[in-house]
Amino acid sequence: MTLGLFITGTDTGVGKSLAAAALLHALARHHTRVLGMKPVAAGAEPHEGQLTNQDAVLLRAASTMAVPPELDNPVLLPEPLSPHIAAARAGVRIAIPAIAASYRQLAARADAVVVEGAGGFHVPLSDTETGADLAQTLGLPVVLVVGLRLGCLSHAALTFDAIRARGLMLAGWIANRVDPHMQAPDENIAWLRQHLQAPLLADLPHQHRPDARALAARYRLPAHWT
C-alpha cells in the first residue's frame, strides 16, 4: 500500500519545499519508488528549455523516479501570487478533482508520495476553495512544517486546529529554524511538543546553502512509514 503524506506549513516561506525534499530523501532509504508532488505551483521560470517551478524542481530532484510534469505538478501558474489570483490572471481554474486524479496515478506507481501544498493550510485556490479543501479531498495524513520565528506558536496552534476541524490527522511536524536570530527557539520547540499532539519528525537547522539530502539525516520516521 502506498504511503501518502500531505505537507503544509504555518505560513508561506517557512521552508516546506526543503522539508518535503529532505523527507523524500529520508523515505528513499526505506522505499524504492518515492515521488514528490507539487499540485499547485505559482511562479514559473525557464528551466532546461521549459517553464517550471523551483519547488517542483526541488521535489523532482529528491524523487527516485521521473513522471510526466502534468502528474507531479498539474497546475503551474506563471506569476508568484496567491494561487487564486495567479489562476484568475492566467485564465485557469484550479480543479481539485483533477488534482486528486493525478495523485491517484502517482500513488499507483510509487511506494511513497509526498504532496506539498501551496502556502499555508487555508491558502485560497479559488473564490470558494482553499488548500484545506484539497487536503481534505486527498484525505492524507498531514505533516506540518513550523517555521521557527516570532509568532510561530499561534500560527502552529491555529493550523493544528484547522487540520483537526477537517477530520484529518496530524501525523507529525517539522521544526525549521528559518530565523537564525530567533530568541529562545528551544523553548518554542518545547511548547510545540506539548501542544501539537504529534511527533516531532525533524529539527532542521538554519543553512546558508540549503541541502535537502544532508537534512534527511535529521529525520526520525515512524516505524509504519518505513
N, C-alpha and C positions, 0 to 999 in steps of 0.2 A: 504494500500500500504506500502511495506517495505521501511523503511529509510535505505539507504546505504551511507556510508561515506568512503573515501579513505584517510588514514593518511600518509603523507610524512614528511620529515624533511629537514632542511637546510644542514645536513651532517649526517654521521653516528655518533653514540654516543651522540645524543642530547636528548635522553630520549623519543623516540617515543613510545616504548612499555609501559612505565609507564604512559605517557599521554593518550595513547589509552585505557589502562586498567581503568584509572580514568574516562575517558569518558564513558566507558561501565557501570561503577557503577552509573554515573550520569544519563545515559539514562534508567537504570533499575528502577529508581524512577518513570518513566512515562510509561514504556513498560514492559510487562510480559516476552516476549521472546526476549532476547538480546544475540547476538553472536559476538565473536571476530574471525577474520580470519587472519592468517599469511600465505599468499600464498607461499612465498619463504623464507625459513629459512636456513642460512648457519652456521653450528656449532651445533653438536649433542652431548648430554651427556646422560648417563643412568639415567632414572627416573622411579621409580616404575616398574622395570623389563623390560623396553624397552627404546630404544634410542628416545630422543625427544629434542626439542629446548627450552631454557629458556624463550624466548619471547612468544612462543606458550603456554607454561605452564602458564605464567602470564595472557595471554588473556583468557585462559580457566577458570582460577580461577575467573575472573571478569565477565564471561558469566553466564547467568541464566539457561542455558540448555547445555547438552552434545551432541556432534555429533561425528561420526567416524573421526579419525585423518586424513584420506585421504581427508576429506572435508575441515576441518578448517586449515590444513597445508599440502596441496597436494604435495609440493616439500620440502623435508627435506634432506639437504646435510651435509655430515659428518664434513667437515672442515670449520672453521670460516674465510672464504676468500670472496673476491668479488664473487657474485653468478655465474658469467660466468666462473671463474676459478674453483670454487668448483664443479660446474656441470661437466666441462670438465674432471676434475681429478676423478670424481665419475662415469664417463661414462653415464651421464644423460643429456637429452635435456629438457630444460625448455620450455614447450609448453603453450603459453598464451591462446589459445582457450580452452585447458583442464582446466586451472585455472578459466577461465570465466564460464565454465560449473559447476565447483564446487561452485563458488559464487552463481550461479542461484539456485542451490539446497539449499544452506543455506538461501537465500532470500525467498524461498518458505516456509521455516519452521519458520522464525523469523519475529518479528516486526521491529527489527533494527539490522544491521550488520555493524561492524566497521572493515575495512580491513586495516591492517598495511603493508605498503610497506617495502622493504628492503633498508637500506642505504638512500642516497639522491634520489631526483626525477629521475635523469638520471643514476642511478646505472646500469651497464651492466648486462643483463640477458643472453646474448649470444653475438656472434660476430656482430649481426645485430640488436638486440632488447634491449631495456632498460626498466627500471621501468616506464618511461613515456609512453611507448607503452602499458604496462599493464593497467596503469591508464586510458589511452585513450580508450582502449577496454572496460573496465568496465563502463566508462562514468559516474562515480560517482562524486558528489561534493567533493572537496579536502579540507582537514584540514591540515594546515602547522604548524609543531612544530618547533619553533625557539629556538635553544639552546643559551641562553644569555651568550656570551663570545666574546672576541675581534675578529672582523671580521664578526660577525653575520649579520650586516646590509647589507653588499654587498651580502652575501650568501642568505639572505631572499629576497632581491630585484631580484636577478638573478633567484631564484626559482619561484617567483611570475610571472616573465616574461615568464618563461618556461611553467608554468601551463596555462597561457592565450594563449600562442602560440599553445597549443594542443587543444584549443577550450573548455577547462574545466573551471569550476567556482571555485574560492577560496571561500569556504563557511565560513571560519573563520580561526583564527590562535591562537596558544597557546604559551605563553612565558614561557619557562622553565629555571629557574635560575641554570644552571648546574655548573657555576663557582661562588662559594661564595665570591671570591676575586675580581670579576669584578668591575671595576670602572664605575661609572655613569650608572648603569643599568636602572634607571627610565628614564633618558634622552634617552637611546636607545629605550626603550619601546615607549616613546612619538614620536620618529621619525617613528617607525614602524606603530603606529596608523595612522599617516598621510599618509604613502606611500603604505600600503598593501591593502587599499580599501576593507577591510573586517573586521567583528567584532572580537575583542579580546574575545575569549571564556573563557580563564583562564590564570591567572598569578600564576604559580606554584613555591613555594619557594624551596630552596635547602633543601634536607633532608638527614641526615646521614643514616637513615634507611627508605628507600622509602616505602610509604604506599599509594597504589592506592585508597583504599576505603576512606581514610581520605581526599585525594586530590580531591575527587569527589565534595566535598562541595565548592570548588573554582570555579566550572564551572557555567557559565551563558548561558544556552542553548537558541537558538532562539525558538520562540513560535511554529513554524511549525515542530520542532523536538520533541515536547512533546505531 
